[in-house]
Each structure stands twice: as C-alpha cells, then as structure tokens.
C-alpha cells in the first residue's frame, strides 16, 4: 500500500456524496477506545466491494456500514489489511447527514489537526499507515445512534505469475508478533483485537468485479470463493459471489486469477478520455509457451565471475547453473564463455555453434576453474560490447557474479549504452549478493 502521509478528514456540510467515491481494504469491525466494559462496540453491519479491472490495473471501491449502538459519544478505531502494491487515493466517512472527506497532510500535522478537532467536539477521522499492508483509522465523536458509512478507494497494479494475473482483496486481520525493540512504538495497534482467519463473521459481505481487457479473457478462477463468471472468451467479463445459504462471509481473503495469454503472441489497446488528458493502455501478451520451432536462433555470451570472493560455494553453484544453461542450448544457437577476475579470457575467439561437442568442451573447462583475484567487471563488459555480431543475430549476455564491486553506476551505464546490440541478464550467486548490482543490471538490460 503506497501512501506517504496521513489522511485527515474534517467535517463538511451535509451534502450529496459522490456514490462512486469509495475505498479500500477492511477489517471486520471497529474497536472502541474505552476502558469501560459497559461501552458498546461499533459493529460492522455490511461490506460491499466493487472492483473494476482495466487490463492490469484494478480500481477498488469498498463501502462499509457501522452503527453506534451505545448510549454515549465514542472514539473508535479499526485496523484493516491492504495490498502492499496498492495506492489509496480517496476516502470519506458519512455519519448521518454529515460528510467527512479526506485531505492529505504530513503525518504529524494531521495528528495535530485531528486532536484539535476532537477537543472541539467535531467529528473527525485520522487514517495512518502502520505497516506497508496494515492501516489504522481513528474516528472521534461518533454520536449514539449514528450510522457510519466508510468509503475508501484505491488502485493496484496487477502482475502475472505463471501467465496468470492475480487480484487479492484482503479481509482478515491476523495477529502481529511485536519484537521487544518495537514494543513501545507498535503496542497501540499490534494489540488491537483481530478476526481469526476461517471463522465466520456476522456481517454481510458482497463483492462484484468487472474485467475489461484489450485482449480476450481466457480464464477466470477463484481458489477462495465460489463465483459466477460471465464473459470468458470476450474482452469484457463480470464476476459475482455465488448466492446461497452456505455462501462465505468475509472470513478469508478473496483471491481471483485470470489469464490473458493464449497460444500465440497477442496485443491490444484500450483508450480512455479524461477531462484534461487522455490515456491509453497497450498490452502485449506472450503465449503460455512458445514452440521451439518459433524461437529464432540467438547468440549467448556467458560472463562468469571467478574472482576470489566466488571461491567455494558461490563458484560451485555457478558451475551447476552454467551446466544447466549451456546444456539446454539448441543446436541452432551459438555461444561463448568469458571468465573474468582481475583480467578476462574467452573460451573461443568467437561464438561457436551449440553442438554437443562444443557444449561438453565448455562444461569441462568451466568445471576446472577456481576462484581468485579481483573483480574487474567493467573491462569484461566493455570487451563483450566490442565483440562483432551479425546484423541478423540477436545476442543475450548472461552475467554470473556475487556482485562484490563498487562500480555499479558504471556497469548500468555500459549496459544501457549497448542495448541496441544485446540485452543483459544477471544471476546473483552467493549467500550475500550485491542486490543493487544484480537488480540494477536487470532493470538496465
């Protein structure tokens, strides 16, 4: 969940709230800040979730209804889970005919304004991020008999895993272990009561989802809930929870998977017209698996770190990796191997066909190598960039290293400069890899 400041909600005149305004993840009920055991809780009556997915972007609206069934004004808070990949962009709380709308404030300033409004008897709310995926909201001066409607809206970028895009709406807040070092700072929210996973909750829960994609939707499944699906095979699909007495409430996270990939490369375009700017979403979806006959021959250059820091376990692991990578090349491919430490050398003057004999020879040489010397990765990559390449051949450079260097920016610049000649992949080897280098090469190359 991405949010850089607290959200401060101050009362505005009774008005026409925008029904489309609505928001984010939820926990089963509010908790009242009171040591008086006679003080009633503020129970959650219902939760409605509306999800609209455009290609790979989910726009989620959550509406929750509560009611103060006690005899006195209360201050309440709840904890609700949220996706670590989402960004809250709108929130409001309605108490009867009073509407509280969100304004972004720096966190400390938001708390000052919240406390001032609370002392003046104004209804106010404060939303703060306690963890990347846990938010806590405080609402002050909720009057007896007040119906409270909380609306929250967020967007989330969905990423595919194994050719399937996944959307998760988290509904269960679990207990959090609080280490002694963080006890004081976290005590207030860690000890908030939680709703156990798998235990039925008493409130109504409903979720509706629509999916618009620039490509035909191939599959929609939910491992968590029974769903009704309409529109698979077209570019528009809808999902609702199955009706029935045995329909689950929000006692588990809602999980949905959908697949756009087919048997061939597909592309599509979605257009959106805004008030001041227009937007588009272009999507190119690779097939689930590309037949070997459709893969063009490539030239592979393996750049292997054999410096002193690679001695032992890292180098042994690198040898196993290379045995798998080089051993799986196709006869139509070509390859070469560079070994580098303080200096560098190529196994062959130029790339050779990936025949069984050439692969076996390369693997025998790699098996005998040991680790010693410094890690001169920049000269190694410069030499690779200078290697001649036929215009009709695509080249991939595979770097295998623990990354123990201080020249990351030089490496990134070199990779970016030569993207027209080759793309670069990196494998980090060892128990404590320089992730900045490995991930930076992946982004640049």
C-alpha positions in Angstrom: 0.0 0.0 0.0 1.6 3.3 -1.1 0.8 6.4 1.0 3.3 9.0 2.1 1.1 11.0 4.5 -1.7 10.6 6.9 -5.2 11.3 5.7 -7.1 13.9 7.8 -10.9 14.0 7.5 -12.7 17.1 8.7 -16.4 17.7 8.6 -18.1 19.3 5.6 -21.7 20.5 5.2 -24.4 17.8 4.7 -24.3 17.2 1.0 -24.6 14.9 -1.9 -21.7 12.5 -1.6 -20.4 11.0 -4.7 -21.6 7.4 -4.6 -18.7 6.4 -6.8 -16.3 7.6 -4.1 -15.2 4.6 -2.2 -12.2 2.8 -0.9 -10.0 0.2 0.5 -9.4 -2.9 2.4 -11.3 -3.7 5.6 -11.2 -5.4 9.0 -14.3 -7.0 10.5 -15.3 -4.3 12.9 -14.4 -1.0 14.7 -12.9 -1.1 18.2 -13.9 1.5 20.8 -11.2 3.2 22.7 -12.6 2.9 26.2 -11.7 1.1 29.4 -15.4 1.0 30.4 -16.6 -2.6 29.8 -20.1 -1.2 29.5 -19.3 0.8 26.4 -20.8 -0.8 23.4 -18.7 -1.7 20.4 -19.3 -0.2 17.0 -20.3 -3.3 15.0 -19.7 -3.6 11.2 -23.0 -4.3 9.6 -22.0 -4.8 6.0 -19.2 -4.6 3.5 -19.7 -4.0 -0.3 -16.7 -4.3 -2.6 -16.7 -3.1 -6.2 -13.7 -4.0 -8.3 -13.1 -2.7 -11.8 -10.1 -4.1 -13.6 -8.9 -2.4 -16.8 -6.3 -4.7 -18.3 -3.8 -5.0 -15.5 -5.0 -2.1 -13.2 -7.6 -2.6 -10.5 -9.7 0.2 -9.2 -11.3 -0.9 -6.0 -14.1 0.7 -4.1 -15.0 -0.5 -0.6 -18.1 0.6 1.3 -18.7 -0.4 4.9 -21.6 0.4 7.3 -21.3 0.6 11.1 -23.7 1.8 13.8 -23.1 3.2 17.3 -25.5 1.2 19.4 -24.3 2.6 22.7 -25.5 5.5 24.8 -22.6 7.9 24.6 -20.3 9.6 22.0 -17.3 7.4 21.3 -13.9 7.4 19.6 -13.3 4.3 17.7 -10.5 2.8 15.6 -10.2 -0.2 13.3 -7.3 -2.0 11.6 -7.8 -3.2 8.1 -5.4 -5.0 5.8 -4.4 -3.7 2.4 -2.3 -4.8 -0.6 1.4 -3.8 -0.5 1.0 -2.8 -4.2 -2.0 -0.5 -3.8 -2.3 3.3 -3.5 -5.2 4.9 -1.6 -6.4 8.0 -3.5 -9.8 8.8 -2.0 -11.7 8.4 1.3 -14.8 9.7 3.0 -16.8 8.9 6.1 -20.5 9.7 6.3 -22.3 9.9 9.7 -26.0 10.6 9.1 -26.1 13.8 7.1 -22.5 14.7 7.9 -19.8 14.0 5.3 -16.1 13.8 6.2 -13.8 14.0 3.2 -10.1 13.1 3.1 -7.3 15.7 2.7 -3.6 14.7 2.6 -1.5 16.1 5.4 2.1 15.5 6.6 1.6 12.8 9.3 2.4 14.9 12.4 0.4 17.9 11.2 -2.6 15.6 10.5 -2.5 14.3 14.1 -2.3 17.8 15.5 -5.4 18.9 13.5 -7.2 15.7 14.4 -6.6 16.2 18.2 -7.8 19.8 17.9 -11.0 18.9 16.2 -11.6 16.1 18.7 -11.3 18.6 21.6 -13.7 21.0 19.9 -16.3 18.2 19.7 -16.1 18.0 16.0 -16.4 14.7 14.2 -13.1 13.9 12.6 -11.1 10.9 11.4 -7.4 10.1 11.0 -6.1 7.4 8.8 -2.5 6.3 9.3 -0.3 3.7 7.7 1.2 1.4 10.4 2.8 -1.1 8.1 3.1 -1.4 4.3 -0.1 -3.5 4.3 -1.8 -2.5 7.6 -3.7 0.7 8.1 -5.4 2.1 11.3 -8.2 4.6 11.2 -9.4 6.7 14.2 -12.8 8.4 14.2 -13.7 10.8 17.1 -17.1 11.9 18.4 -19.4 9.3 16.9 -22.8 10.0 18.5 -25.2 7.5 19.8 -27.4 6.1 17.0 -25.0 7.3 14.3 -24.9 5.2 11.2 -21.3 5.3 9.9 -20.6 4.6 6.2 -16.9 4.4 5.4 -15.9 4.6 1.8 -12.4 4.1 0.5 -10.9 3.8 -3.0 -7.5 2.6 -4.2 -5.8 1.4 -7.3 -3.5 -1.5 -7.7 -1.2 -2.7 -10.5 -1.6 -6.5 -11.0 1.4 -8.6 -12.0 1.3 -12.0 -13.6 2.7 -15.2 -12.1 2.9 -18.3 -14.3 1.0 -16.5 -17.0 -1.9 -15.7 -14.6 -2.8 -12.3 -13.3 -3.9 -12.3 -9.6 -6.2 -9.9 -7.7 -6.5 -10.3 -3.9 -8.9 -8.4 -1.6 -7.6 -8.9 2.0 -10.4 -9.2 4.6 -8.7 -10.8 7.6 -6.5 -9.0 10.1 -4.3 -11.5 11.8 -2.2 -11.2 15.0 1.2 -9.5 14.7 4.3 -10.5 16.5 5.8 -7.5 18.2 9.5 -7.7 18.9 10.9 -6.2 22.1 12.7 -3.5 20.1 9.4 -2.3 18.5 7.1 -2.9 21.5 6.7 0.8 22.5 6.0 2.1 19.1 3.7 -0.7 18.0 1.9 -1.5 21.2 -1.2 0.6 20.4 -2.1 -1.1 17.1 -0.5 -4.6 17.5 -2.7 -5.3 20.4 -5.8 -4.4 18.6 -8.3 -7.4 18.5 -8.3 -9.3 15.3 -10.7 -11.6 13.5 -9.4 -15.1 13.1 -9.0 -16.5 9.6 -11.7 -19.0 8.7 -14.1 -18.0 11.4 -17.4 -16.8 10.1 -18.1 -13.1 10.9 -21.6 -11.8 11.4 -21.8 -9.0 8.9 -22.9 -9.2 5.3 -20.3 -9.3 2.6 -20.6 -8.9 -1.1 -18.1 -8.4 -3.9 -18.7 -7.6 -7.6 -15.9 -7.5 -10.2 -15.8 -6.4 -13.8 -12.8 -7.0 -16.1 -12.2 -5.1 -19.3 -9.1 -6.1 -21.2 -7.6 -5.2 -24.6 -7.4 -9.0 -25.2 -9.9 -11.8 -24.9 -10.0 -13.2 -21.3 -9.0 -16.9 -21.5 -9.8 -18.0 -17.9 -11.1 -16.7 -14.6 -10.8 -18.7 -11.4 -11.1 -18.2 -7.6 -9.5 -20.7 -5.2 -11.0 -18.9 -2.2 -14.7 -18.4 -3.1 -17.5 -19.9 -5.3 -18.1 -17.4 -8.0 -20.4 -16.9 -11.0 -18.5 -15.8 -14.1 -19.8 -14.3 -17.3 -17.9 -13.3 -20.4 -14.9 -15.6 -20.6 -13.7 -15.7 -24.2 -14.5 -12.0 -24.7 -12.8 -8.7 -23.7 -15.4 -8.0 -21.0 -16.2 -10.3 -18.1 -18.1 -10.0 -14.8 -17.7 -11.9 -11.6 -20.1 -12.1 -8.6 -20.1 -14.3 -5.5 -22.4 -17.2 -5.7 -25.7 -16.8 -3.8 -26.9 -19.3 -1.2 -27.1 -20.1 2.5 -23.6 -21.6 2.5 -22.0 -18.5 0.9 -19.0 -17.5 3.0 -18.8 -14.0 4.6 -15.5 -12.1 4.8 -13.7 -14.8 6.8 -11.0 -15.2 4.2 -9.2 -13.2 1.6 -10.9 -13.0 -1.7 -8.5 -14.3 -4.4 -9.1 -14.2 -8.2 -6.9 -15.3 -11.0 -7.4 -14.5 -14.7 -5.4 -15.4 -17.8 -5.0 -13.3 -21.0 -2.2 -15.4 -22.6 -3.2 -17.8 -25.4 -1.2 -20.0 -27.8 0.4 -17.1 -29.6 1.6 -13.5 -29.1 -1.4 -11.2 -28.8 -1.6 -7.4 -28.4 -4.4 -4.9 -27.7 -5.1 -1.3 -26.9 -7.5 0.4 -24.5 -8.3 4.2 -24.8 -9.6 6.5 -22.1 -10.8 10.1 -22.5 -10.2 12.3 -19.5 -11.3 15.9 -18.6 -7.9 17.4 -19.4 -5.8 14.5 -20.6 -6.4 11.2 -22.5 -4.9 7.9 -21.6 -4.2 4.6 -23.2 -3.2 1.1 -22.1 -1.2 -1.0 -24.6 -0.7 -4.7 -23.7 1.4 -7.3 -25.5 0.9 -10.7 -24.0 3.3 -13.6 -24.8 1.9 -17.1 -25.2 1.9 -19.5 -22.3 4.7 -21.4 -24.0 6.5 -20.7 -27.3 7.1 -23.7 -29.5 10.8 -24.3 -30.1 10.3 -24.0 -33.8 9.1 -20.4 -33.4 12.1 -19.3 -31.4 14.8 -17.5 -33.5 18.4 -18.6 -33.1 20.3 -16.5 -30.6 23.9 -15.9 -29.6 24.6 -16.3 -25.9 27.6 -14.9 -24.1 28.1 -16.1 -20.5 30.2 -13.7 -18.4 31.4 -15.6 -15.3 33.0 -14.1 -12.2 35.9 -16.3 -11.0 37.3 -13.7 -8.6 38.4 -14.6 -5.0 35.1 -13.8 -3.5 33.5 -16.5 -5.7 35.8 -19.2 -4.3 34.0 -22.2 -2.8 30.2 -22.4 -2.6 29.4 -19.5 -4.9 31.6 -20.9 -7.7 30.3 -24.4 -7.2 26.8 -23.0 -7.5 27.7 -21.1 -10.6 29.1 -24.2 -12.3 25.8 -26.0 -11.7 23.9 -23.1 -13.1 26.1 -22.9 -16.2 25.8 -26.6 -16.7 22.0 -26.2 -16.9 22.0 -23.1 -19.0 24.6 -24.1 -21.6 23.4 -27.7 -21.6 19.9 -26.6 -22.6 21.0 -24.5 -25.7 19.6 -25.5 -29.1 21.8 -26.7 -32.0 20.7 -23.6 -33.9 22.1 -21.3 -31.2 25.7 -20.0 -30.8 27.5 -19.3 -27.6 30.8 -18.3 -25.9 32.0 -18.0 -22.3 34.1 -15.3 -20.7 35.9 -15.9 -17.4 36.9 -12.8 -15.5 38.6 -11.7 -12.3 41.5 -9.3 -12.4 41.7 -10.0 -16.2 39.4 -11.8 -18.6 39.6 -14.5 -21.2 37.2 -16.1 -23.8 36.9 -19.8 -24.2 36.8 -19.3 -28.0 37.9 -16.4 -30.3 34.3 -16.1 -31.4 30.9 -17.7 -30.7 30.6 -21.4 -31.7 27.6 -23.5 -32.6 25.9 -25.1 -29.7 26.8 -28.6 -30.8 27.1 -31.4 -28.2 30.9 -31.4 -28.7 31.2 -27.7 -28.1 28.9 -27.7 -25.1 30.9 -30.6 -23.5 34.2 -28.9 -24.1 32.9 -25.6 -22.5 31.5 -27.5 -19.5 34.8 -29.4 -18.9 36.7 -26.1 -18.9 34.2 -24.4 -16.5 34.3 -27.4 -14.2 38.1 -27.0 -13.7 38.1 -23.3 -12.9 38.8 -21.9 -9.4 38.2 -18.5 -7.8 41.0 -16.0 -7.2 41.9 -12.3 -7.9 39.9 -9.1 -8.1 36.6 -8.4 -9.8 37.1 -6.3 -12.8 33.6 -6.4 -14.2 33.7 -3.2 -16.2 36.6 -4.2 -18.5 34.9 -7.5 -19.0 31.6 -6.0 -20.2 33.5 -3.5 -22.4 35.2 -6.4 -24.2 31.8 -8.1 -24.6 30.3 -4.9 -26.1 33.1 -4.8 -28.6 32.6 -8.3 -29.9 31.4 -8.4 -33.6 27.9 -9.6 -34.2 26.0 -10.3 -37.4 23.2 -7.8 -38.1 20.5 -10.5 -38.2 21.5 -12.2 -35.0 20.1 -11.3 -31.5 22.5 -11.6 -28.6 21.9 -12.1 -24.9 24.6 -11.6 -22.3 24.3 -13.6 -19.1 26.3 -12.3 -16.1 27.0 -14.7 -13.2 28.6 -12.9 -10.2 28.2 -12.2 -6.5 28.4 -8.5 -7.4 31.1 -7.5 -4.9 32.1 -4.3 -6.7 31.6 -0.6 -6.2 31.2 0.4 -9.8 27.5 -0.2 -10.1 26.7 3.0 -11.9 29.4 2.4 -14.5 28.0 -1.1 -15.1 24.5 0.3 -15.5 25.6 3.0 -17.9 27.5 0.5 -20.0 24.6 -1.9 -20.2 22.2 0.9 -21.3 24.6 2.2 -23.9 24.8 -1.2 -25.6 21.1 -2.2 -25.5 20.9 -1.9 -29.3 23.4 -4.8 -29.6 22.4 -7.1 -26.7 20.2 -7.5 -23.7 21.7 -8.4 -20.4 20.6 -10.8 -17.7 22.2 -11.2 -14.3 22.4 -14.1 -11.8 23.4 -13.3 -8.3 25.4 -16.1 -6.7 26.2 -16.4 -3.0 24.8 -16.0 0.4 25.1 -12.2 0.5 24.7 -10.9 -3.1 25.1 -7.3 -4.1 21.4 -7.0 -5.0 21.8 -3.4 -6.1 24.1 -4.5 -8.9 22.1 -7.6 -9.9 18.7 -5.8 -9.8 20.2 -2.7 -11.5 21.5 -4.8 -14.4 18.1 -6.4 -14.8 16.4 -3.0 -15.0 19.0 -1.5 -17.3 19.3 -4.5 -19.6 
